[in-house]
Amino acid sequence: MKNQQAANRPDNTAFTQQRLPAWQPMLSAHVVIPGFLLIGMAFIGIGVALYITSQNIQVLEADYTGTGQYTNCSECANMQTTPCICNVTFSLTTLFTAPVFLYYGLSNYYQNYRKYGVSRDDVQLWGDPTRSPADACAPYQYIDSKPIAPCGSIANSMFNDTFSLYQIINGTKKEVPLDGKGIAWWTDYNIKFRNPTQGSLQDAFNGTMKPVNWSKPAYELDLGDPNNNGFLNQDFLVWMRTAALPDFRKLYRRITGGDYALGLPPGDYVLQIEYNYAVKDFGRKKVVLSNVTWMGGKNEFLGIAYLVVGSLCIVMSVVMLVVYAKYKFADENA
Amino acid sequence: MDFSALRNLISRYCTGEENWVDSRTVYIGHREPPPGTEAYIPQRFPDNRIVSSKYTFWNFVPKNLFEQFRRVANFYFLIIFLVQLIIDTPTSPVTSGLPLFFVITVTAIKQGYEDWLRHKADNAVNQCPVHIIQHGKVVRKQSRKLRVGDVVLVKEDETFPSDLILLSTSRDDGTCFVTTASLDGESSHKTYYAVQDTKSFNTEKEVDMLRATIECEQPQPDLYKFVGRINIYQDRDEPIARPLGSENLLLRGATLKNTEFVYAVAIYTGMESKMALNYQSKSQKRSAVEKSMNAFLVVYLCILISKALINTTLKYVWQSNPNRDEPWYNGKTDHERQRHVMIRAFTDFLAFMVLFNYIIPVSMYVTVEMQKFLGSYFITWDDEMFDEELGEGALVNTSDLNEELGQVEYVFTDKTGTLTENNMEFIECCVDGHVYVPHAICNGQILSGSSGIDMIDSSPGPDGKEREELFFRALCLCHTVQVKEEETVDGIKRGIHQGKATSFYISSSPDEVALVEGMKRLGFTYLRLKDNHMEILNREDEVERFELLEVLNFDSVRRRMSVIVRSSSGHLYLFCKGADSSIFPRVISGKVDRVRARVEHNAVEGLRTLCVAYKALSQEEYHNMCQLLDSAKLALQDRDRKLAEAYDLIERDLVLLGATAVEDRLQEKAADTIESLHKAGMKVWVLTGDKMETAAATCYASKLFRRSTQILELTTKRTEEQSLHDVLFELGRTVLRQHDSLTHDTFSGLSSEFQDYGLIIDGATLSAVMKPAQDDSSGNYREIFLEICRNCSAVLCCRMAPLQKAQIVKLIKASKEHPITLAVGDGANDVSMILEAHVGIGIMGKEGRQAARNSDYAIPKFKHLKKMLLVHGHYYYIRIAELVQYFFYKNVCFIFPQFLYQFFCGFSQQPLYDTAYLTLYNISFTSLPILLYSLIEQHISMDILKRDPSLYRDIAKNCLLRWRIFIYWTFLGLFDSMVFFFGAYFLFDNTTFTSNGQIFGNWTFGTLVFTVLVFTVTLKLALDTHYWTWINHFVVWGSLLFYVVFSLLWGGVIWPFLNYQRMYYVFVQMLSSGPAWLGIGLLVIISLLPDVLKKVLCRALWPTSTERIQTKRKCLTVEQSTIFMLSQTSSSLSF
């Protein structure tokens, strides 16, 4: 009987008796009011820093769609002459401090469309252009039952306007060197994308077709630099990282070298555009020059949001203090 | 349950037509009756296999799957999964298939394991050896091979393998002793009787010679009812027919005691035995929380469908521009172009459904079930609810109702054994108005002889002396008490004189033991029943022997029992003992008035009274009685009714001897418990079969009624004077007048400021009130009665039949507020009420285990109810309420950004999050913290909950799951998800946020939103947690860490089994950017701020009493730091 009783008896531990030692915090005014004040002040500090940083970033934008308002590129918008060259001129009054980045931007362009976003074959892009592409690539899967390399809608619609920048010094155009390296993610360039390693690049693509909209096959994307050719072309990599929202920018070039290592000095500039990419049916395109700081590009949202939330916190702590003083103390005295 | 019913049906079809008749014929030893007497119909009965398992090895998978998919939630996810398989949907089938598979597998494993345990138990039972007599020899067989008609040999301490008819025993008188502890919990030895004509068989050979058939009814679950007949064929004569009753039937599961061996014949085997028939599962009870959960689910289903509809419509509106439908960069295949627009629209609708389906959380059901299952262990583990005396703690029979314990509004309690100890003590007896009180009750010293009797009234004359002794003898004879150990007469005598051996009597009724013990103290000791003779040791230390002729057993309808005995001098007596109401009408002489006065006096004192009467019988009268009884006993049909009639004829024209009074002490802390329940806002009703005065006295003692309580009576006595109609209306007026003057100050827990009412109603009046309407007016009785009851703080219902108890519970359940009811009781008569109430609690009492077995929870003592409700119930309720609300909240937060994203991706069903995140969000990233919270959260400490019962009112009426609160949570979820999505949107707006100028894509966008989401919902729970043990810290921070580690790993490797690598390095790249960190911090804090603000302001402006207590405790414990903080606050303000 004794044994049986012992067996029936539950373990008398802190856990089974729900008496584990515990910290019992409470959201009382004593904690929350100072907390809000602290958060508020910290946020205002961060917000001010962010806002000032953001204000110091220089951005230069130019829409070159060519529709609507007449610009230099309006001729090209009809897509009748190919290649069509147009210019965008601008002048700088102060130094555009380095590092300067050249972006192109598209609006109303749905790279995040579901069918578009899956229309690629990551295995193919990992260095196997001749494999039969994934079904998701349809309708850009085969041409005459030869696989398209690279297959799919994303690759097919790759942005193909090209830009070159000149500084006008005493009426002569001096080319600003544009650096096409380091515009794609390091991991994309080194790991996620690969060119076939067997033989020459052209042989490796033997038996494949170029995408419908491309003027030249993948192995001719940059004939000058074998490390920037084929699936490893950095413009291609940038394009293949699909944008999150319908208005987006993509990095085109960096201005890093030569006379422009410190940035673009004041003066007149001309941006020469080879206009190939048709967007007038649905949206617009633009070109952007911007520099970045530790917090990235110009974004006032973050700074303002921090300031607003910070001030709200302080206001709230005052409100709470009033409420607390009025009700709580009366209650406690009673 | 359905299955066993089906099995029965099938087996009946298989066994042929003869089983359709209401009785069965069993051929003992499978021997045909002598030719010509009766047609031999070979019969087929089920074998003796016990099947409690639900599945077999082969049907487990299909059957278990079928049962699981019968649940709506599982079926819903199966449909989603199939849609994903069939059509081209945004998310892979894995996202819903894996959680579903997980849920199904976990449930299947659990059920499979339980079934395996049942199989093991079944096998152990089915394979244990039994001894069967075949051809005069004992053969060992496995239990499952036992067949109906086999003659079985059972030895001492063995368990009966099936329901058996006792043929003979090793004892000469053909009796055997049995305990039925495993059946009904009664540990007393019960006596069973062998068939008269076979009781002399002592060897296998003899038994084997027997030619007989047994006719008996088809199996039925009532343990205490059996009718049958045995026909014994001897020497080609007419068969001898003998009646068989439940006293001949040995039940499967019972154990043979104090008897060397018995021979018996199997009549009900396997699943037809009474024990198996009794193991039917009860009807499922559902808790209020579950009901609101389902309502919320319907709301979310509507939200889901409307979301999908809105998006589908917008998609087609948006796509009406062909440049949007098919811009040049996003060509369609020919197949897609050709598809009919309606089909496209429908698949789009389905695709949106799939995309948003996570809003109905698949894991909620699993989590809720795990919470209930694991959480219920805290009840069984509770050391405070462990009873030393019983050696048992609380039992949980269903974990489905844990949270209902925190919602109880009405408590219906039994009196005897629940409020009171059911530990009877003999107080006094009264013979013809002379009162006798035995001395020395407490210290165990027994004074023998007449000196032990304290005469309160004047001593009776010589005539009185005779009556007095007759009274004592009557009490010594008229009972069914057994003697535990048979001792020699000398031994007993010695024991009495030494004052030991005070409790060697056993009986199913504690009253009887108390009476027999009381008689012992008054000088008449019942020794034993031997050879049908009852032996009594009288005051002169002489043994008197009475031959026991008949026992007319006690039943709750008659409320009395009788014995017929023949004294050694040959006189025949009938002694009858029973409730006053059932004895007085049958008495023709005796000092009725004086006894009645004493009985009423005792009843007011709270004592249980019994009256004793007798009748001297002539030989002829006795003969008639025997015939009457025998014919009733032999009847196969309606035997009970016929017996009752016979008893009624026999127990007549009695002479009143006197009355006894037995005290049933209140259980420990019963009054305290009732007071706490009152303070907690519960209405306590006592439902008892006792008489009004006794019950009322108990109610006063247990503080159910206070001295200030105004008692309203609705009893037969009053309705005899006035019509029921008038009484009801008058009471109604009294109560309502006060109710109107009552300001609606329900918050003050001090109801004592107002007059409070207590109602007493008896069974007869109740049934008059409940009687269905015959004319228009009586239909209102029920309403008026309910109205009166609602305004009474306590109600006592006395003289209740078991079924009436259930009726009352049902009445209250069905009243217009639909209150949650709880019934607590300990006896078989409480089972109906326990089954009827929302929550049924059984007390593991002295009257057997039936109540505990049928209850949802069983506790050792009434006082444990307090902790059960006020602490456990309260905790379970707040835990599960938070669990349910939080689950919906976190899934709104999860899915609403996806909905918003559709507006920015051309309604193309683009998922915002990666497949892994979609799949694991509910399974692993956010599942453990809430499960743990719902297991160990304590918003207030246990001791405060117990000390301050009024806190229970804070959660009454399912208040944490009201629509208002549900909407608050949903809006909080919507707000948070807007913050996540638009925060990320503005962060990404046309800019880069790395210092190398590179741009992030859509998967980074989704990952950012998801990271903010996981952190916010986890921290939201952390803010709600009031009780941080090390486990909480481990789980909360651990699951956040797990998310980070998983994301690093998931994005850190090119997974060969995936055909896309979209998440590759996305997470690391995101973390490498400063603004992403700043953005995550900002968004998390913005999301949490409103909730914190709401909490603080509500706490300051409209604190609930729970919050007041929390604050007070805080102030007491951290006074120092408070002052410090306040000074800090003021200093920072001045700055």
Interface residues (C-beta under 8 A of the other chain):
Chain A: M1 Q4 Q5 N8 R9 P10 D11 N12 T16 Q17 Q18 R19 L20 P21 A22 W23 Q24 P25 M26 L27 S28 A29 H30 V31 V32 I33 P34 L37 I39 F43 I46 L50 P99 F101 Y103 G105 Y109 Y110 Q111 N112 Y113 R114 K115 Y116 G117 V118 S119 R120 D121 D122 V123 W126 A134 A138 P139 Y140 S153 N156 S157 G182 I183 A184 W185 T187 I191 K192 V238 R241 T242 A243 A244 L245 P246 D247 F248 R249 K250 L251 R254 A278 D281 F282 S290 V292 T293 W294 M295 G296 G297 K298 N299 F301 L302 A305 Y306 V309 L312 C313 M316 M320 L321 V323 Y324 Y327 K328 D331 E332
Chain B: P90 N323 R324 P327 W328 Y329 N330 G331 K332 T333 D334 Y377 F378 T380 W381 D382 D383 E384 F386 E388 G391 E392 G393 Y875 F904 C905 G906 S908 Q909 Q910 P911 I936 Q938 S941 M942 G983 Y985 F986 L987 F988 D989 N990 T991 T992 F993 T994 S995 N996 G997 Q998 I999 F1000 G1001 N1002 T1004 F1005 G1006 L1023 H1026 Y1027 W1028 T1029 W1030 I1031 N1032 I1054 N1059 Y1060 Q1061 R1062 Y1064 Y1065 Q1069 S1073 G1074 P1075 L1078 G1079 L1082 I1085 I1086 L1089 V1092 L1093 K1095 V1096 L1097 R1099 A1100 L1101 P1103 Q1110 T1111 K1114 C1115 S1121 T1122 M1125 L1126 Q1128 T1129 S1132 L1133
